[in-house]
Amino acid sequence: MAEVYGFEARLAAIYPDNNNVRPKIRQQLQVLRDMGWLAFNGRGTYRRAT
């Protein structure tokens, strides 16, 4: 998650009206997990699903 959060400032600049960038990042990671693209390893770590 720390690696993905590194994009927070860039995303906040692209979407200045979004005051919830970090929660949106978490939400999208969960969506990708639910779609089978990512696997959740626990404690805030994800990996690409195989």
mmCIF file of the N, C-alpha and C atoms, coordinates in Angstrom:
data_MODEL
# 
_entry.id   MODEL 
# 
loop_
_atom_site.group_PDB 
_atom_site.id 
_atom_site.type_symbol 
_atom_site.label_atom_id 
_atom_site.label_alt_id 
_atom_site.label_comp_id 
_atom_site.label_asym_id 
_atom_site.label_entity_id 
_atom_site.label_seq_id 
_atom_site.pdbx_PDB_ins_code 
_atom_site.Cartn_x 
_atom_site.Cartn_y 
_atom_site.Cartn_z 
_atom_site.occupancy 
_atom_site.B_iso_or_equiv 
_atom_site.pdbx_formal_charge 
_atom_site.auth_seq_id 
_atom_site.auth_comp_id 
_atom_site.auth_asym_id 
_atom_site.auth_atom_id 
_atom_site.pdbx_PDB_model_num 
ATOM 1   N N  . MET A 1 1  ? 0.822   -1.185  0.000   1.00 0.00 ? 1  MET A N  1 
ATOM 2   C CA . MET A 1 1  ? 0.000   0.000   0.000   1.00 0.00 ? 1  MET A CA 1 
ATOM 3   C C  . MET A 1 1  ? 0.868   1.251   0.000   1.00 0.00 ? 1  MET A C  1 
ATOM 4   N N  . ALA A 1 2  ? 2.002   1.178   0.677   1.00 0.00 ? 2  ALA A N  1 
ATOM 5   C CA . ALA A 1 2  ? 2.874   2.348   0.730   1.00 0.00 ? 2  ALA A CA 1 
ATOM 6   C C  . ALA A 1 2  ? 3.320   2.743   -0.674  1.00 0.00 ? 2  ALA A C  1 
ATOM 7   N N  . GLU A 1 3  ? 3.580   1.760   -1.510  1.00 0.00 ? 3  GLU A N  1 
ATOM 8   C CA . GLU A 1 3  ? 4.005   2.057   -2.883  1.00 0.00 ? 3  GLU A CA 1 
ATOM 9   C C  . GLU A 1 3  ? 2.889   2.763   -3.654  1.00 0.00 ? 3  GLU A C  1 
ATOM 10  N N  . VAL A 1 4  ? 1.675   2.302   -3.494  1.00 0.00 ? 4  VAL A N  1 
ATOM 11  C CA . VAL A 1 4  ? 0.539   2.911   -4.185  1.00 0.00 ? 4  VAL A CA 1 
ATOM 12  C C  . VAL A 1 4  ? 0.249   4.297   -3.619  1.00 0.00 ? 4  VAL A C  1 
ATOM 13  N N  . TYR A 1 5  ? 0.376   4.438   -2.300  1.00 0.00 ? 5  TYR A N  1 
ATOM 14  C CA . TYR A 1 5  ? 0.152   5.749   -1.691  1.00 0.00 ? 5  TYR A CA 1 
ATOM 15  C C  . TYR A 1 5  ? 1.167   6.779   -2.182  1.00 0.00 ? 5  TYR A C  1 
ATOM 16  N N  . GLY A 1 6  ? 2.267   6.345   -2.756  1.00 0.00 ? 6  GLY A N  1 
ATOM 17  C CA . GLY A 1 6  ? 3.237   7.260   -3.345  1.00 0.00 ? 6  GLY A CA 1 
ATOM 18  C C  . GLY A 1 6  ? 2.643   8.078   -4.484  1.00 0.00 ? 6  GLY A C  1 
ATOM 19  N N  . PHE A 1 7  ? 1.534   7.623   -5.040  1.00 0.00 ? 7  PHE A N  1 
ATOM 20  C CA . PHE A 1 7  ? 0.861   8.332   -6.127  1.00 0.00 ? 7  PHE A CA 1 
ATOM 21  C C  . PHE A 1 7  ? -0.212  9.283   -5.628  1.00 0.00 ? 7  PHE A C  1 
ATOM 22  N N  . GLU A 1 8  ? -0.393  9.350   -4.321  1.00 0.00 ? 8  GLU A N  1 
ATOM 23  C CA . GLU A 1 8  ? -1.473  10.157  -3.748  1.00 0.00 ? 8  GLU A CA 1 
ATOM 24  C C  . GLU A 1 8  ? -1.392  11.624  -4.165  1.00 0.00 ? 8  GLU A C  1 
ATOM 25  N N  . ALA A 1 9  ? -0.237  12.226  -4.080  1.00 0.00 ? 9  ALA A N  1 
ATOM 26  C CA . ALA A 1 9  ? -0.101  13.646  -4.416  1.00 0.00 ? 9  ALA A CA 1 
ATOM 27  C C  . ALA A 1 9  ? -0.416  13.892  -5.894  1.00 0.00 ? 9  ALA A C  1 
ATOM 28  N N  . ARG A 1 10 ? 0.050   12.995  -6.750  1.00 0.00 ? 10 ARG A N  1 
ATOM 29  C CA . ARG A 1 10 ? -0.208  13.143  -8.186  1.00 0.00 ? 10 ARG A CA 1 
ATOM 30  C C  . ARG A 1 10 ? -1.709  13.018  -8.473  1.00 0.00 ? 10 ARG A C  1 
ATOM 31  N N  . LEU A 1 11 ? -2.349  12.049  -7.845  1.00 0.00 ? 11 LEU A N  1 
ATOM 32  C CA . LEU A 1 11 ? -3.789  11.877  -8.053  1.00 0.00 ? 11 LEU A CA 1 
ATOM 33  C C  . LEU A 1 11 ? -4.570  13.054  -7.481  1.00 0.00 ? 11 LEU A C  1 
ATOM 34  N N  . ALA A 1 12 ? -4.137  13.577  -6.342  1.00 0.00 ? 12 ALA A N  1 
ATOM 35  C CA . ALA A 1 12 ? -4.801  14.747  -5.752  1.00 0.00 ? 12 ALA A CA 1 
ATOM 36  C C  . ALA A 1 12 ? -4.684  15.957  -6.683  1.00 0.00 ? 12 ALA A C  1 
ATOM 37  N N  . ALA A 1 13 ? -3.565  16.073  -7.393  1.00 0.00 ? 13 ALA A N  1 
ATOM 38  C CA . ALA A 1 13 ? -3.399  17.185  -8.333  1.00 0.00 ? 13 ALA A CA 1 
ATOM 39  C C  . ALA A 1 13 ? -4.291  17.006  -9.562  1.00 0.00 ? 13 ALA A C  1 
ATOM 40  N N  . ILE A 1 14 ? -4.454  15.762  -9.994  1.00 0.00 ? 14 ILE A N  1 
ATOM 41  C CA . ILE A 1 14 ? -5.291  15.483  -11.164 1.00 0.00 ? 14 ILE A CA 1 
ATOM 42  C C  . ILE A 1 14 ? -6.765  15.662  -10.823 1.00 0.00 ? 14 ILE A C  1 
ATOM 43  N N  . TYR A 1 15 ? -7.150  15.284  -9.599  1.00 0.00 ? 15 TYR A N  1 
ATOM 44  C CA . TYR A 1 15 ? -8.541  15.353  -9.146  1.00 0.00 ? 15 TYR A CA 1 
ATOM 45  C C  . TYR A 1 15 ? -8.643  16.275  -7.926  1.00 0.00 ? 15 TYR A C  1 
ATOM 46  N N  . PRO A 1 16 ? -8.518  17.583  -8.131  1.00 0.00 ? 16 PRO A N  1 
ATOM 47  C CA . PRO A 1 16 ? -8.469  18.515  -6.994  1.00 0.00 ? 16 PRO A CA 1 
ATOM 48  C C  . PRO A 1 16 ? -9.759  18.568  -6.181  1.00 0.00 ? 16 PRO A C  1 
ATOM 49  N N  . ASP A 1 17 ? -10.889 18.183  -6.737  1.00 0.00 ? 17 ASP A N  1 
ATOM 50  C CA . ASP A 1 17 ? -12.152 18.211  -5.991  1.00 0.00 ? 17 ASP A CA 1 
ATOM 51  C C  . ASP A 1 17 ? -12.359 16.976  -5.128  1.00 0.00 ? 17 ASP A C  1 
ATOM 52  N N  . ASN A 1 18 ? -11.486 15.984  -5.280  1.00 0.00 ? 18 ASN A N  1 
ATOM 53  C CA . ASN A 1 18 ? -11.605 14.758  -4.486  1.00 0.00 ? 18 ASN A CA 1 
ATOM 54  C C  . ASN A 1 18 ? -10.812 14.943  -3.194  1.00 0.00 ? 18 ASN A C  1 
ATOM 55  N N  . ASN A 1 19 ? -11.530 15.038  -2.087  1.00 0.00 ? 19 ASN A N  1 
ATOM 56  C CA . ASN A 1 19 ? -10.890 15.207  -0.779  1.00 0.00 ? 19 ASN A CA 1 
ATOM 57  C C  . ASN A 1 19 ? -10.617 13.876  -0.098  1.00 0.00 ? 19 ASN A C  1 
ATOM 58  N N  . ASN A 1 20 ? -10.865 12.788  -0.802  1.00 0.00 ? 20 ASN A N  1 
ATOM 59  C CA . ASN A 1 20 ? -10.729 11.460  -0.221  1.00 0.00 ? 20 ASN A CA 1 
ATOM 60  C C  . ASN A 1 20 ? -9.881  10.560  -1.107  1.00 0.00 ? 20 ASN A C  1 
ATOM 61  N N  . VAL A 1 21 ? -8.720  11.033  -1.502  1.00 0.00 ? 21 VAL A N  1 
ATOM 62  C CA . VAL A 1 21 ? -7.875  10.283  -2.425  1.00 0.00 ? 21 VAL A CA 1 
ATOM 63  C C  . VAL A 1 21 ? -7.407  8.969   -1.798  1.00 0.00 ? 21 VAL A C  1 
ATOM 64  N N  . ARG A 1 22 ? -6.935  9.014   -0.577  1.00 0.00 ? 22 ARG A N  1 
ATOM 65  C CA . ARG A 1 22 ? -6.413  7.798   0.062   1.00 0.00 ? 22 ARG A CA 1 
ATOM 66  C C  . ARG A 1 22 ? -7.507  6.728   0.234   1.00 0.00 ? 22 ARG A C  1 
ATOM 67  N N  . PRO A 1 23 ? -8.696  7.100   0.712   1.00 0.00 ? 23 PRO A N  1 
ATOM 68  C CA . PRO A 1 23 ? -9.748  6.078   0.781   1.00 0.00 ? 23 PRO A CA 1 
ATOM 69  C C  . PRO A 1 23 ? -10.131 5.537   -0.593  1.00 0.00 ? 23 PRO A C  1 
ATOM 70  N N  . LYS A 1 24 ? -10.083 6.381   -1.624  1.00 0.00 ? 24 LYS A N  1 
ATOM 71  C CA . LYS A 1 24 ? -10.412 5.931   -2.975  1.00 0.00 ? 24 LYS A CA 1 
ATOM 72  C C  . LYS A 1 24 ? -9.369  4.936   -3.471  1.00 0.00 ? 24 LYS A C  1 
ATOM 73  N N  . ILE A 1 25 ? -8.114  5.163   -3.133  1.00 0.00 ? 25 ILE A N  1 
ATOM 74  C CA . ILE A 1 25 ? -7.058  4.212   -3.502  1.00 0.00 ? 25 ILE A CA 1 
ATOM 75  C C  . ILE A 1 25 ? -7.348  2.862   -2.865  1.00 0.00 ? 25 ILE A C  1 
ATOM 76  N N  . ARG A 1 26 ? -7.659  2.868   -1.577  1.00 0.00 ? 26 ARG A N  1 
ATOM 77  C CA . ARG A 1 26 ? -7.991  1.609   -0.883  1.00 0.00 ? 26 ARG A CA 1 
ATOM 78  C C  . ARG A 1 26 ? -9.192  0.930   -1.523  1.00 0.00 ? 26 ARG A C  1 
ATOM 79  N N  . GLN A 1 27 ? -10.207 1.724   -1.851  1.00 0.00 ? 27 GLN A N  1 
ATOM 80  C CA . GLN A 1 27 ? -11.403 1.171   -2.460  1.00 0.00 ? 27 GLN A CA 1 
ATOM 81  C C  . GLN A 1 27 ? -11.079 0.501   -3.796  1.00 0.00 ? 27 GLN A C  1 
ATOM 82  N N  . GLN A 1 28 ? -10.271 1.164   -4.614  1.00 0.00 ? 28 GLN A N  1 
ATOM 83  C CA . GLN A 1 28 ? -9.949  0.609   -5.930  1.00 0.00 ? 28 GLN A CA 1 
ATOM 84  C C  . GLN A 1 28 ? -9.091  -0.644  -5.811  1.00 0.00 ? 28 GLN A C  1 
ATOM 85  N N  . LEU A 1 29 ? -8.219  -0.691  -4.808  1.00 0.00 ? 29 LEU A N  1 
ATOM 86  C CA . LEU A 1 29 ? -7.461  -1.923  -4.577  1.00 0.00 ? 29 LEU A CA 1 
ATOM 87  C C  . LEU A 1 29 ? -8.405  -3.067  -4.224  1.00 0.00 ? 29 LEU A C  1 
ATOM 88  N N  . GLN A 1 30 ? -9.426  -2.772  -3.430  1.00 0.00 ? 30 GLN A N  1 
ATOM 89  C CA . GLN A 1 30 ? -10.400 -3.791  -3.070  1.00 0.00 ? 30 GLN A CA 1 
ATOM 90  C C  . GLN A 1 30 ? -11.212 -4.236  -4.285  1.00 0.00 ? 30 GLN A C  1 
ATOM 91  N N  . VAL A 1 31 ? -11.552 -3.291  -5.152  1.00 0.00 ? 31 VAL A N  1 
ATOM 92  C CA . VAL A 1 31 ? -12.280 -3.629  -6.377  1.00 0.00 ? 31 VAL A CA 1 
ATOM 93  C C  . VAL A 1 31 ? -11.430 -4.547  -7.243  1.00 0.00 ? 31 VAL A C  1 
ATOM 94  N N  . LEU A 1 32 ? -10.157 -4.206  -7.409  1.00 0.00 ? 32 LEU A N  1 
ATOM 95  C CA . LEU A 1 32 ? -9.257  -5.048  -8.205  1.00 0.00 ? 32 LEU A CA 1 
ATOM 96  C C  . LEU A 1 32 ? -9.100  -6.431  -7.575  1.00 0.00 ? 32 LEU A C  1 
ATOM 97  N N  . ARG A 1 33 ? -9.073  -6.480  -6.250  1.00 0.00 ? 33 ARG A N  1 
ATOM 98  C CA . ARG A 1 33 ? -9.028  -7.765  -5.546  1.00 0.00 ? 33 ARG A CA 1 
ATOM 99  C C  . ARG A 1 33 ? -10.280 -8.580  -5.836  1.00 0.00 ? 33 ARG A C  1 
ATOM 100 N N  . ASP A 1 34 ? -11.443 -7.934  -5.740  1.00 0.00 ? 34 ASP A N  1 
ATOM 101 C CA . ASP A 1 34 ? -12.703 -8.626  -5.970  1.00 0.00 ? 34 ASP A CA 1 
ATOM 102 C C  . ASP A 1 34 ? -12.838 -9.106  -7.415  1.00 0.00 ? 34 ASP A C  1 
ATOM 103 N N  . MET A 1 35 ? -12.209 -8.395  -8.340  1.00 0.00 ? 35 MET A N  1 
ATOM 104 C CA . MET A 1 35 ? -12.244 -8.789  -9.748  1.00 0.00 ? 35 MET A CA 1 
ATOM 105 C C  . MET A 1 35 ? -11.236 -9.897  -10.057 1.00 0.00 ? 35 MET A C  1 
ATOM 106 N N  . GLY A 1 36 ? -10.365 -10.186 -9.095  1.00 0.00 ? 36 GLY A N  1 
ATOM 107 C CA . GLY A 1 36 ? -9.390  -11.247 -9.287  1.00 0.00 ? 36 GLY A CA 1 
ATOM 108 C C  . GLY A 1 36 ? -8.057  -10.795 -9.848  1.00 0.00 ? 36 GLY A C  1 
ATOM 109 N N  . TRP A 1 37 ? -7.851  -9.495  -9.983  1.00 0.00 ? 37 TRP A N  1 
ATOM 110 C CA . TRP A 1 37 ? -6.597  -8.971  -10.523 1.00 0.00 ? 37 TRP A CA 1 
ATOM 111 C C  . TRP A 1 37 ? -5.502  -8.914  -9.466  1.00 0.00 ? 37 TRP A C  1 
ATOM 112 N N  . LEU A 1 38 ? -5.914  -8.704  -8.201  1.00 0.00 ? 38 LEU A N  1 
ATOM 113 C CA . LEU A 1 38 ? -4.974  -8.631  -7.089  1.00 0.00 ? 38 LEU A CA 1 
ATOM 114 C C  . LEU A 1 38 ? -5.358  -9.648  -6.034  1.00 0.00 ? 38 LEU A C  1 
ATOM 115 N N  . ALA A 1 39 ? -4.377  -10.052 -5.252  1.00 0.00 ? 39 ALA A N  1 
ATOM 116 C CA . ALA A 1 39 ? -4.613  -10.911 -4.103  1.00 0.00 ? 39 ALA A CA 1 
ATOM 117 C C  . ALA A 1 39 ? -4.144  -10.155 -2.867  1.00 0.00 ? 39 ALA A C  1 
ATOM 118 N N  . PHE A 1 40 ? -4.951  -10.189 -1.817  1.00 0.00 ? 40 PHE A N  1 
ATOM 119 C CA . PHE A 1 40 ? -4.622  -9.514  -0.568  1.00 0.00 ? 40 PHE A CA 1 
ATOM 120 C C  . PHE A 1 40 ? -3.837  -10.474 0.306   1.00 0.00 ? 40 PHE A C  1 
ATOM 121 N N  . ASN A 1 41 ? -2.628  -10.052 0.693   1.00 0.00 ? 41 ASN A N  1 
ATOM 122 C CA . ASN A 1 41 ? -1.762  -10.891 1.522   1.00 0.00 ? 41 ASN A CA 1 
ATOM 123 C C  . ASN A 1 41 ? -1.930  -10.611 3.003   1.00 0.00 ? 41 ASN A C  1 
ATOM 124 N N  . GLY A 1 42 ? -2.648  -9.554  3.347   1.00 0.00 ? 42 GLY A N  1 
ATOM 125 C CA . GLY A 1 42 ? -2.818  -9.165  4.741   1.00 0.00 ? 42 GLY A CA 1 
ATOM 126 C C  . GLY A 1 42 ? -1.878  -8.037  5.107   1.00 0.00 ? 42 GLY A C  1 
ATOM 127 N N  . ARG A 1 43 ? -2.235  -7.334  6.181   1.00 0.00 ? 43 ARG A N  1 
ATOM 128 C CA . ARG A 1 43 ? -1.423  -6.223  6.700   1.00 0.00 ? 43 ARG A CA 1 
ATOM 129 C C  . ARG A 1 43 ? -1.059  -5.196  5.637   1.00 0.00 ? 43 ARG A C  1 
ATOM 130 N N  . GLY A 1 44 ? -2.013  -4.885  4.765   1.00 0.00 ? 44 GLY A N  1 
ATOM 131 C CA . GLY A 1 44 ? -1.814  -3.827  3.778   1.00 0.00 ? 44 GLY A CA 1 
ATOM 132 C C  . GLY A 1 44 ? -0.947  -4.190  2.592   1.00 0.00 ? 44 GLY A C  1 
ATOM 133 N N  . THR A 1 45 ? -0.766  -5.466  2.330   1.00 0.00 ? 45 THR A N  1 
ATOM 134 C CA . THR A 1 45 ? 0.033   -5.863  1.174   1.00 0.00 ? 45 THR A CA 1 
ATOM 135 C C  . THR A 1 45 ? -0.830  -6.618  0.175   1.00 0.00 ? 45 THR A C  1 
ATOM 136 N N  . TYR A 1 46 ? -0.614  -6.288  -1.081  1.00 0.00 ? 46 TYR A N  1 
ATOM 137 C CA . TYR A 1 46 ? -1.294  -6.928  -2.191  1.00 0.00 ? 46 TYR A CA 1 
ATOM 138 C C  . TYR A 1 46 ? -0.252  -7.480  -3.135  1.00 0.00 ? 46 TYR A C  1 
ATOM 139 N N  . ARG A 1 47 ? -0.657  -8.431  -3.938  1.00 0.00 ? 47 ARG A N  1 
ATOM 140 C CA . ARG A 1 47 ? 0.213   -8.921  -5.010  1.00 0.00 ? 47 ARG A CA 1 
ATOM 141 C C  . ARG A 1 47 ? -0.657  -9.161  -6.229  1.00 0.00 ? 47 ARG A C  1 
ATOM 142 N N  . ARG A 1 48 ? -0.039  -9.166  -7.378  1.00 0.00 ? 48 ARG A N  1 
ATOM 143 C CA . ARG A 1 48 ? -0.773  -9.430  -8.602  1.00 0.00 ? 48 ARG A CA 1 
ATOM 144 C C  . ARG A 1 48 ? -1.215  -10.894 -8.577  1.00 0.00 ? 48 ARG A C  1 
ATOM 145 N N  . ALA A 1 49 ? -2.475  -11.116 -8.838  1.00 0.00 ? 49 ALA A N  1 
ATOM 146 C CA . ALA A 1 49 ? -2.994  -12.483 -8.826  1.00 0.00 ? 49 ALA A CA 1 
ATOM 147 C C  . ALA A 1 49 ? -2.464  -13.237 -10.037 1.00 0.00 ? 49 ALA A C  1 
ATOM 148 N N  . THR A 1 50 ? -2.247  -14.504 -9.856  1.00 0.00 ? 50 THR A N  1 
ATOM 149 C CA . THR A 1 50 ? -1.753  -15.319 -10.974 1.00 0.00 ? 50 THR A CA 1 
ATOM 150 C C  . THR A 1 50 ? -2.821  -16.170 -11.550 1.00 0.00 ? 50 THR A C  1 
# 
